[in-house]
Amino acid sequence: MNKKGFTLVELLAVVLIVAILSGVALPQYRKVVEKARLSEAESMMRVIYDSSERLAGEFGYRNFVEMYQNNASKAVLSRMDMFDSSNLPKGCSLSGNTLTCAKFIFTPYVVKNGRYFVQAQKRDNPYKDTLILFDRGNQQLYCSPDGDACDTYGLDVL
């Protein structure tokens, strides 16, 4: 008798192997996606930082923090060279002093613990409302509040 095909045990073994592999691979894939989003946010925060420092220089201030503290009405995103209405990143909108994009809301000036930051607030799950903070002093990234997001992103907690 010439039988072709797979036995039930062989099929169950394949299903089990696929289930184990997907159980291991899916969480890793999600981490990679979140790290890519973090990288995207970091790039935007650096653009905001650089643009805000240039704006401060145009008005004769040493840095954006000094400008914001002395003349907050001029220290807004819409005045920065990278964020006029014709030059906004795709899918982003400007309202007041916030830049709202698909995954993050960016703010150029935030004070926490006596330090000054460019802030990105995550808009969607996972890790909704997590804050990514770009320190204007040491130009390092931090995460707040403490939790899984900070571990996934590999950032120090502020």
N, CA, C and O atoms as a DFTB+ gen file, in Angstrom:
632 C
 N C O
     1  1       0.838      -1.166       0.000
     2  2       0.000       0.000       0.000
     3  2       0.891       1.240       0.000
     4  3       1.801       1.361       0.820
     5  1       0.624       2.144      -0.915
     6  2       1.424       3.359      -1.075
     7  2       0.615       4.547      -0.552
     8  3      -0.271       5.057      -1.238
     9  1       0.933       4.980       0.677
    10  2       0.200       6.102       1.273
    11  2       1.023       7.369       1.143
    12  3       2.232       7.366       1.376
    13  1       0.356       8.457       0.768
    14  2       1.016       9.755       0.680
    15  2       0.314      10.701       1.640
    16  3      -0.900      10.617       1.828
    17  1       1.084      11.606       2.251
    18  2       0.500      12.581       3.165
    19  2       1.200      12.544       4.505
    20  3       2.201      11.852       4.695
    21  1       0.643      13.310       5.430
    22  2       1.234      13.430       6.756
    23  2       0.306      12.810       7.781
    24  3      -0.914      12.805       7.623
    25  1       0.907      12.292       8.825
    26  2       0.097      11.745       9.910
    27  2      -0.366      12.883      10.808
    28  3       0.158      13.994      10.733
    29  1      -1.334      12.607      11.642
    30  2      -1.855      13.600      12.575
    31  2      -0.761      14.073      13.532
    32  3      -0.698      15.259      13.856
    33  1       0.079      13.184      13.976
    34  2       1.166      13.541      14.894
    35  2       2.137      14.505      14.217
    36  3       2.584      15.467      14.841
    37  1       2.463      14.266      12.973
    38  2       3.364      15.166      12.247
    39  2       2.745      16.551      12.089
    40  3       3.433      17.556      12.269
    41  1       1.472      16.618      11.758
    42  2       0.788      17.904      11.618
    43  2       0.728      18.647      12.948
    44  3       0.944      19.858      12.988
    45  1       0.440      17.944      14.029
    46  2       0.408      18.577      15.349
    47  2       1.788      19.098      15.742
    48  3       1.897      20.158      16.360
    49  1       2.823      18.374      15.396
    50  2       4.185      18.823      15.702
    51  2       4.499      20.122      14.961
    52  3       5.099      21.031      15.534
    53  1       4.104      20.215      13.710
    54  2       4.338      21.435      12.925
    55  2       3.556      22.605      13.519
    56  3       4.094      23.704      13.650
    57  1       2.295      22.380      13.877
    58  2       1.477      23.436      14.479
    59  2       2.104      23.905      15.792
    60  3       2.153      25.106      16.060
    61  1       2.577      22.978      16.599
    62  2       3.214      23.322      17.870
    63  2       4.478      24.151      17.647
    64  3       4.700      25.137      18.350
    65  1       5.290      23.770      16.700
    66  2       6.523      24.516      16.403
    67  2       6.196      25.928      15.922
    68  3       6.837      26.887      16.351
    69  1       5.216      26.070      15.044
    70  2       4.817      27.392      14.552
    71  2       4.289      28.249      15.703
    72  3       4.601      29.437      15.775
    73  1       3.503      27.669      16.595
    74  2       2.964      28.415      17.740
    75  2       4.087      28.903      18.650
    76  3       4.059      30.045      19.107
    77  1       5.057      28.062      18.914
    78  2       6.187      28.457      19.772
    79  2       6.991      29.570      19.113
    80  3       7.342      30.555      19.761
    81  1       7.280      29.415      17.834
    82  2       8.048      30.449      17.127
    83  2       7.308      31.784      17.097
    84  3       7.918      32.835      17.295
    85  1       6.005      31.750      16.851
    86  2       5.260      33.015      16.819
    87  2       5.156      33.622      18.211
    88  3       5.134      34.846      18.342
    89  1       5.093      32.808      19.240
    90  2       5.063      33.314      20.611
    91  2       6.347      34.014      20.998
    92  3       6.330      34.941      21.808
    93  1       7.448      33.587      20.436
    94  2       8.743      34.216      20.709
    95  2       8.969      35.404      19.779
    96  3       9.478      36.438      20.211
    97  1       8.602      35.270      18.528
    98  2       8.910      36.301      17.532
    99  2       8.018      37.533      17.645
   100  3       8.497      38.650      17.445
   101  1       6.749      37.362      17.956
   102  2       5.827      38.493      17.979
   103  2       6.217      39.569      18.997
   104  3       6.233      40.748      18.643
   105  1       6.531      39.209      20.247
   106  2       6.967      40.259      21.184
   107  2       8.246      40.963      20.728
   108  3       8.385      42.171      20.921
   109  1       9.161      40.240      20.139
   110  2      10.392      40.859      19.642
   111  2      10.090      41.809      18.489
   112  3      10.689      42.880      18.390
   113  1       9.175      41.424      17.630
   114  2       8.776      42.281      16.516
   115  2       8.178      43.581      17.044
   116  3       8.489      44.662      16.543
   117  1       7.324      43.472      18.052
   118  2       6.705      44.673      18.633
   119  2       7.756      45.599      19.235
   120  3       7.657      46.820      19.111
   121  1       8.760      45.020      19.885
   122  2       9.833      45.848      20.449
   123  2      10.588      46.585      19.348
   124  3      10.922      47.760      19.501
   125  1      10.851      45.911      18.260
   126  2      11.561      46.536      17.142
   127  2      10.731      47.679      16.562
   128  3      11.271      48.736      16.239
   129  1       9.430      47.473      16.430
   130  2       8.547      48.523      15.909
   131  2       8.547      49.725      16.846
   132  3       8.634      50.863      16.385
   133  1       8.452      49.494      18.151
   134  2       8.448      50.598      19.117
   135  2       9.781      51.341      19.120
   136  3       9.806      52.565      19.244
   137  1      10.872      50.623      18.986
   138  2      12.181      51.293      18.930
   139  2      12.304      52.135      17.663
   140  3      12.937      53.191      17.681
   141  1      11.711      51.682      16.574
   142  2      11.717      52.481      15.342
   143  2      10.906      53.756      15.538
   144  3      11.296      54.821      15.059
   145  1       9.787      53.654      16.233
   146  2       8.985      54.850      16.526
   147  2       9.748      55.806      17.431
   148  3       9.675      57.023      17.257
   149  1      10.478      55.261      18.392
   150  2      11.298      56.100      19.269
   151  2      12.354      56.837      18.456
   152  3      12.599      58.023      18.678
   153  1      12.968      56.145      17.530
   154  2      13.988      56.761      16.681
   155  2      13.392      57.905      15.861
   156  3      14.018      58.950      15.688
   157  1      12.190      57.695      15.366
   158  2      11.484      58.734      14.605
   159  2      11.209      59.954      15.493
   160  3      11.404      61.095      15.073
   161  1      10.757      59.701      16.716
   162  2      10.486      60.800      17.657
   163  2      11.771      61.528      18.030
   164  3      11.790      62.755      18.127
   165  1      12.840      60.773      18.236
   166  2      14.124      61.396      18.578
   167  2      14.589      62.323      17.455
   168  3      15.067      63.427      17.718
   169  1      14.453      61.885      16.228
   170  2      14.844      62.730      15.095
   171  2      14.049      64.031      15.083
   172  3      14.615      65.105      14.877
   173  1      12.746      63.936      15.301
   174  2      11.913      65.138      15.310
   175  2      12.283      66.049      16.479
   176  3      12.317      67.269      16.322
   177  1      12.559      65.472      17.642
   178  2      12.935      66.297      18.793
   179  2      14.251      67.025      18.540
   180  3      14.412      68.174      18.952
   181  1      15.185      66.371      17.873
   182  2      16.455      67.035      17.544
   183  2      16.228      68.174      16.537
   184  3      16.868      69.222      16.626
   185  1      15.327      67.964      15.593
   186  2      14.990      69.029      14.639
   187  2      14.370      70.209      15.382
   188  3      14.719      71.362      15.130
   189  1      13.452      69.917      16.294
   190  2      12.820      70.983      17.084
   191  2      13.871      71.708      17.919
   192  3      13.873      72.937      17.987
   193  1      14.757      70.954      18.548
   194  2      15.815      71.560      19.366
   195  2      16.690      72.483      18.511
   196  3      16.896      73.646      18.859
   197  1      17.197      71.965      17.405
   198  2      18.082      72.768      16.541
   199  2      17.369      74.011      16.016
   200  3      17.934      75.105      16.017
   201  1      16.136      73.840      15.570
   202  2      15.376      74.957      15.022
   203  2      15.086      76.006      16.092
   204  3      15.138      77.206      15.818
   205  1      14.784      75.559      17.305
   206  2      14.497      76.513      18.386
   207  2      15.748      77.282      18.801
   208  3      15.665      78.462      19.141
   209  1      16.900      76.627      18.775
   210  2      18.147      77.320      19.123
   211  2      18.493      78.366      18.058
   212  3      18.976      79.449      18.386
   213  1      18.246      78.041      16.782
   214  2      18.477      79.030      15.716
   215  2      17.541      80.223      15.877
   216  3      17.948      81.370      15.689
   217  1      16.286      79.946      16.225
   218  2      15.320      81.024      16.437
   219  2      15.784      81.943      17.563
   220  3      15.703      83.165      17.434
   221  1      16.262      81.380      18.650
   222  2      16.747      82.189      19.774
   223  2      17.907      83.071      19.328
   224  3      17.977      84.242      19.700
   225  1      18.808      82.517      18.538
   226  2      19.939      83.296      18.028
   227  2      19.497      84.456      17.155
   228  3      20.087      85.535      17.202
   229  1      18.456      84.235      16.354
   230  2      17.939      85.305      15.492
   231  2      17.416      86.489      16.299
   232  3      17.469      87.629      15.838
   233  1      16.914      86.223      17.495
   234  2      16.398      87.291      18.352
   235  2      17.430      87.770      19.373
   236  3      17.102      88.564      20.254
   237  1      18.668      87.296      19.264
   238  2      19.743      87.774      20.123
   239  2      19.850      87.100      21.480
   240  3      20.507      87.630      22.377
   241  1      19.228      85.961      21.650
   242  2      19.331      85.233      22.914
   243  2      20.399      84.151      22.804
   244  3      20.699      83.664      21.714
   245  1      20.973      83.782      23.957
   246  2      22.010      82.742      23.967
   247  2      21.435      81.368      23.643
   248  3      22.089      80.551      22.995
   249  1      20.203      81.117      24.099
   250  2      19.569      79.826      23.844
   251  2      18.052      79.965      23.931
   252  3      17.534      81.012      24.320
   253  1      17.362      78.916      23.571
   254  2      15.901      78.950      23.519
   255  2      15.279      79.092      24.904
   256  3      14.254      79.756      25.060
   257  1      15.893      78.473      25.907
   258  2      15.364      78.579      27.272
   259  2      15.337      80.038      27.711
   260  3      14.336      80.509      28.249
   261  1      16.436      80.751      27.481
   262  2      16.502      82.176      27.833
   263  2      15.440      82.963      27.063
   264  3      14.774      83.832      27.626
   265  1      15.290      82.659      25.797
   266  2      14.289      83.355      24.988
   267  2      12.883      83.087      25.517
   268  3      12.081      84.013      25.646
   269  1      12.583      81.835      25.821
   270  2      11.256      81.466      26.306
   271  2      10.948      82.168      27.626
   272  3       9.835      82.649      27.839
   273  1      11.939      82.221      28.502
   274  2      11.718      82.839      29.811
   275  2      11.555      84.356      29.713
   276  3      10.865      84.952      30.540
   277  1      12.171      84.982      28.727
   278  2      12.113      86.435      28.593
   279  2      11.075      86.933      27.597
   280  3      10.601      88.063      27.708
   281  1      10.719      86.100      26.626
   282  2       9.810      86.559      25.581
   283  2       9.065      85.359      24.993
   284  3       9.260      85.002      23.831
   285  1       8.214      84.746      25.810
   286  2       7.535      83.507      25.417
   287  2       6.658      83.672      24.182
   288  3       6.427      82.702      23.460
   289  1       6.169      84.877      23.928
   290  2       5.289      85.067      22.773
   291  2       6.024      84.851      21.450
   292  3       5.400      84.512      20.444
   293  1       7.338      85.044      21.442
   294  2       8.114      84.805      20.217
   295  2       8.643      83.375      20.139
   296  3       9.066      82.922      19.075
   297  1       8.619      82.666      21.265
   298  2       9.205      81.326      21.336
   299  2       8.165      80.257      21.023
   300  3       7.852      79.422      21.872
   301  1       7.638      80.283      19.817
   302  2       6.619      79.311      19.422
   303  2       7.071      78.549      18.175
   304  3       7.876      79.037      17.382
   305  1       6.537      77.355      18.029
   306  2       6.929      76.495      16.910
   307  2       6.715      77.150      15.553
   308  3       7.534      76.978      14.650
   309  1       5.640      77.888      15.398
   310  2       5.335      78.458      14.083
   311  2       6.384      79.474      13.633
   312  3       6.472      79.769      12.441
   313  1       7.176      80.010      14.553
   314  2       8.237      80.952      14.185
   315  2       9.540      80.240      13.794
   316  3      10.436      80.852      13.213
   317  1       9.636      78.968      14.111
   318  2      10.868      78.231      13.825
   319  2      10.957      77.922      12.339
   320  3       9.951      77.636      11.690
   321  1      12.166      77.984      11.812
   322  2      12.365      77.826      10.370
   323  2      11.876      76.492       9.820
   324  3      11.517      76.411       8.645
   325  1      11.854      75.461      10.628
   326  2      11.447      74.140      10.137
   327  2       9.939      73.912      10.191
   328  3       9.451      72.892       9.704
   329  1       9.200      74.846      10.773
   330  2       7.796      74.570      11.029
   331  2       6.836      75.641      10.540
   332  3       5.833      75.923      11.195
   333  1       7.135      76.240       9.394
   334  2       6.115      77.123       8.828
   335  2       5.058      76.240       8.154
   336  3       5.298      75.054       7.925
   337  1       3.922      76.797       7.846
   338  2       2.792      75.996       7.363
   339  2       3.093      75.229       6.081
   340  3       2.478      74.194       5.823
   341  1       4.028      75.721       5.276
   342  2       4.345      75.033       4.024
   343  2       5.411      73.957       4.204
   344  3       5.709      73.219       3.264
   345  1       5.986      73.860       5.394
   346  2       7.117      72.964       5.604
   347  2       6.872      71.959       6.725
   348  3       7.827      71.407       7.271
   349  1       5.615      71.712       7.077
   350  2       5.319      70.766       8.149
   351  2       5.576      69.339       7.684
   352  3       5.373      69.022       6.512
   353  1       6.024      68.473       8.598
   354  2       6.169      67.063       8.232
   355  2       4.821      66.481       7.814
   356  3       3.775      66.908       8.302
   357  1       4.853      65.516       6.921
   358  2       3.629      64.904       6.408
   359  2       2.823      64.293       7.559
   360  3       3.361      63.580       8.406
   361  1       1.537      64.586       7.565
   362  2       0.654      64.028       8.581
   363  2       0.686      64.754       9.912
   364  3       0.113      64.274      10.890
   365  1       1.342      65.897       9.966
   366  2       1.449      66.659      11.211
   367  2       0.683      67.966      11.090
   368  3       0.513      68.508       9.999
   369  1       0.225      68.458      12.234
   370  2      -0.449      69.758      12.267
   371  2       0.114      70.580      13.417
   372  3       0.569      70.044      14.428
   373  1       0.072      71.878      13.238
   374  2       0.635      72.810      14.210
   375  2      -0.501      73.569      14.869
   376  3      -1.354      74.144      14.192
   377  1      -0.505      73.566      16.199
   378  2      -1.526      74.295      16.942
   379  2      -0.870      74.904      18.171
   380  3      -0.419      74.190      19.067
   381  1      -0.822      76.220      18.203
   382  2      -0.158      76.885      19.329
   383  2       1.303      76.500      19.384
   384  3       2.049      76.716      18.429
   385  1       1.705      75.934      20.494
   386  2       3.099      75.545      20.659
   387  2       3.264      74.027      20.683
   388  3       4.187      73.505      21.307
   389  1       2.360      73.324      19.997
   390  2       2.479      71.874      19.901
   391  2       2.402      71.432      18.442
   392  3       1.651      71.988      17.641
   393  1       3.188      70.433      18.129
   394  2       3.185      69.802      16.814
   395  2       2.581      68.416      17.007
   396  3       3.164      67.573      17.688
   397  1       1.419      68.180      16.411
   398  2       0.725      66.911      16.572
   399  2       0.926      66.074      15.320
   400  3       0.537      66.464      14.220
   401  1       1.543      64.915      15.511
   402  2       1.772      63.973      14.410
   403  2       1.024      62.677      14.723
   404  3       0.372      62.571      15.762
   405  1       1.114      61.704      13.840
   406  2       0.338      60.471      13.977
   407  2       0.640      59.725      15.273
   408  3      -0.281      59.233      15.925
   409  1       1.894      59.633      15.655
   410  2       2.272      58.815      16.808
   411  2       2.637      59.617      18.050
   412  3       2.579      59.089      19.161
   413  1       3.016      60.889      17.880
   414  2       3.492      61.695      19.007
   415  2       2.961      63.122      18.935
   416  3       2.622      63.624      17.864
   417  1       2.897      63.764      20.107
   418  2       2.641      65.199      20.219
   419  2       3.926      65.822      20.758
   420  3       4.411      65.431      21.819
   421  1       4.475      66.788      20.027
   422  2       5.758      67.392      20.387
   423  2       5.560      68.781      20.984
   424  3       4.739      69.564      20.505
   425  1       6.322      69.075      22.037
   426  2       6.313      70.384      22.684
   427  2       7.763      70.836      22.836
   428  3       8.585      70.067      23.335
   429  1       8.107      72.060      22.421
   430  2       9.515      72.477      22.409
   431  2      10.097      72.879      23.757
   432  3      11.316      72.957      23.907
   433  1       9.232      73.135      24.745
   434  2       9.753      73.649      26.011
   435  2       8.948      73.076      27.170
   436  3       7.773      73.401      27.337
   437  1       9.584      72.222      27.970
   438  2       8.961      71.631      29.148
   439  2       9.997      71.664      30.263
   440  3      11.174      71.390      30.030
   441  1       9.560      72.002      31.480
   442  2      10.454      72.014      32.639
   443  2      10.053      70.870      33.563
   444  3       8.892      70.756      33.957
   445  1      11.023      70.024      33.906
   446  2      10.811      68.943      34.868
   447  2      12.050      68.855      35.744
   448  3      13.177      68.799      35.252
   449  1      11.822      68.844      37.039
   450  2      12.926      68.734      38.005
   451  2      13.996      69.790      37.775
   452  3      15.184      69.520      37.952
   453  1      13.587      70.983      37.385
   454  2      14.532      72.078      37.184
   455  2      15.359      71.973      35.915
   456  3      16.304      72.738      35.726
   457  1      15.010      71.029      35.039
   458  2      15.726      70.853      33.773
   459  2      14.773      71.141      32.623
   460  3      13.553      71.071      32.775
   461  1      15.350      71.467      31.468
   462  2      14.565      71.892      30.304
   463  2      14.625      70.828      29.213
   464  3      15.688      70.284      28.912
   465  1      13.464      70.542      28.627
   466  2      13.348      69.446      27.672
   467  2      12.500      69.825      26.465
   468  3      11.656      70.720      26.523
   469  1      12.756      69.111      25.366
   470  2      11.804      69.000      24.267
   471  2      11.054      67.705      24.573
   472  3      11.674      66.687      24.878
   473  1       9.731      67.740      24.494
   474  2       8.934      66.590      24.909
   475  2       8.173      65.984      23.740
   476  3       7.662      66.693      22.873
   477  1       8.108      64.647      23.735
   478  2       7.247      63.908      22.809
   479  2       6.338      63.022      23.650
   480  3       6.811      62.226      24.460
   481  1       5.034      63.165      23.454
   482  2       4.069      62.349      24.183
   483  2       3.472      61.332      23.227
   484  3       2.927      61.699      22.186
   485  1       3.571      60.054      23.576
   486  2       3.065      58.972      22.722
   487  2       1.544      59.043      22.666
   488  3       0.888      59.204      23.695
   489  1       0.985      58.922      21.463
   490  2      -0.460      59.083      21.263
   491  2      -1.232      57.777      21.172
   492  3      -2.452      57.777      21.333
   493  1      -0.556      56.669      20.918
   494  2      -1.298      55.427      20.702
   495  2      -0.717      54.288      21.530
   496  3       0.351      54.411      22.130
   497  1      -1.442      53.185      21.547
   498  2      -0.986      51.998      22.267
   499  2       0.029      51.247      21.441
   500  3      -0.021      51.370      20.218
   501  1       0.915      50.504      21.982
   502  2       1.131      50.402      23.421
   503  2       1.868      51.631      23.953
   504  3       2.434      52.414      23.190
   505  1       1.847      51.777      25.238
   506  2       2.573      52.847      25.947
   507  2       1.988      54.232      25.699
   508  3       2.723      55.219      25.687
   509  1       0.688      54.316      25.504
   510  2       0.040      55.613      25.297
   511  2       0.353      56.543      26.471
   512  3       0.393      56.114      27.624
   513  1       0.573      57.810      26.160
   514  2       0.865      58.883      27.119
   515  2       2.254      58.801      27.752
   516  3       2.565      59.592      28.643
   517  1       3.082      57.877      27.317
   518  2       4.469      57.859      27.782
   519  2       5.165      59.105      27.251
   520  3       4.954      59.498      26.104
   521  1       5.988      59.719      28.080
   522  2       6.728      60.910      27.674
   523  2       8.163      60.541      27.340
   524  3       8.840      59.866      28.117
   525  1       8.618      60.985      26.188
   526  2      10.018      60.882      25.802
   527  2      10.558      62.304      25.887
   528  3      10.003      63.219      25.280
   529  1      11.630      62.488      26.633
   530  2      12.149      63.828      26.906
   531  2      13.576      63.959      26.392
   532  3      14.441      63.143      26.710
   533  1      13.808      64.995      25.595
   534  2      15.141      65.307      25.070
   535  2      15.692      66.460      25.902
   536  3      15.193      67.583      25.831
   537  1      16.723      66.175      26.689
   538  2      17.305      67.159      27.603
   539  2      18.046      68.231      26.816
   540  3      18.971      67.926      26.062
   541  1      17.639      69.491      26.990
   542  2      18.278      70.604      26.286
   543  2      19.697      70.844      26.792
   544  3      20.499      71.456      26.087
   545  1      20.025      70.380      27.988
   546  2      21.364      70.584      28.532
   547  2      22.366      69.564      28.018
   548  3      23.363      69.927      27.396
   549  1      22.102      68.283      28.278
   550  2      23.066      67.242      27.897
   551  2      22.688      66.496      26.620
   552  3      23.411      65.595      26.194
   553  1      21.580      66.858      26.017
   554  2      21.097      66.290      24.757
   555  2      20.946      64.767      24.815
   556  3      21.267      64.060      23.859
   557  1      20.454      64.279      25.953
   558  2      20.174      62.858      26.139
   559  2      18.667      62.643      26.180
   560  3      17.907      63.564      26.479
   561  1      18.242      61.424      25.878
   562  2      16.827      61.067      25.942
   563  2      16.502      60.418      27.280
   564  3      17.297      59.655      27.829
   565  1      15.314      60.738      27.793
   566  2      14.813      60.146      29.021
   567  2      13.367      59.735      28.802
   568  3      12.728      60.125      27.825
   569  1      12.870      58.936      29.739
   570  2      11.522      58.399      29.642
   571  2      10.777      58.683      30.945
   572  3      11.380      58.718      32.018
   573  1       9.470      58.884      30.843
   574  2       8.659      59.105      32.033
   575  2       7.232      58.679      31.707
   576  3       6.833      58.876      30.559
   577  1       6.454      58.137      32.569
   578  2       6.833      57.632      33.888
   579  2       7.514      56.281      33.759
   580  3       7.571      55.698      32.677
   581  1       8.025      55.797      34.870
   582  2       8.699      54.500      34.889
   583  2       7.713      53.407      34.477
   584  3       6.538      53.460      34.839
   585  1       8.183      52.432      33.732
   586  2       7.303      51.341      33.322
   587  2       7.902      50.534      32.192
   588  3       9.088      50.647      31.881
   589  1       7.059      49.716      31.582
   590  2       7.500      48.842      30.498
   591  2       8.041      49.624      29.309
   592  3       8.985      49.183      28.654
   593  1       7.448      50.781      29.028
   594  2       7.886      51.572      27.873
   595  2       9.350      51.954      28.008
   596  3      10.113      51.847      27.049
   597  1       9.743      52.399      29.190
   598  2      11.134      52.818      29.400
   599  2      12.083      51.643      29.198
   600  3      13.171      51.807      28.645
   601  1      11.670      50.452      29.649
   602  2      12.491      49.256      29.443
   603  2      12.576      48.906      27.963
   604  3      13.655      48.604      27.454
   605  1      11.446      48.945      27.276
   606  2      11.424      48.627      25.844
   607  2      12.303      49.592      25.061
   608  3      13.068      49.178      24.190
   609  1      12.189      50.887      25.377
   610  2      12.963      51.900      24.670
   611  2      14.427      51.918      25.095
   612  3      15.272      52.466      24.389
   613  1      14.729      51.323      26.242
   614  2      16.105      51.322      26.730
   615  2      16.548      52.693      27.210
   616  3      17.714      53.060      27.065
   617  1      15.607      53.460      27.789
   618  2      15.911      54.822      28.235
   619  2      15.922      54.905      29.754
   620  3      15.224      54.156      30.437
   621  1      16.726      55.827      30.268
   622  2      16.721      56.105      31.696
   623  2      15.423      56.803      32.056
   624  3      14.861      57.553      31.258
   625  1      14.959      56.546      33.265
   626  2      13.730      57.163      33.758
   627  2      14.071      58.498      34.385
   628  3      15.064      58.625      35.102
   629  1      13.249      59.486      34.113
   630  2      13.462      60.814      34.698
   631  2      12.732      60.894      36.020
   632  3      12.775      61.927      36.688
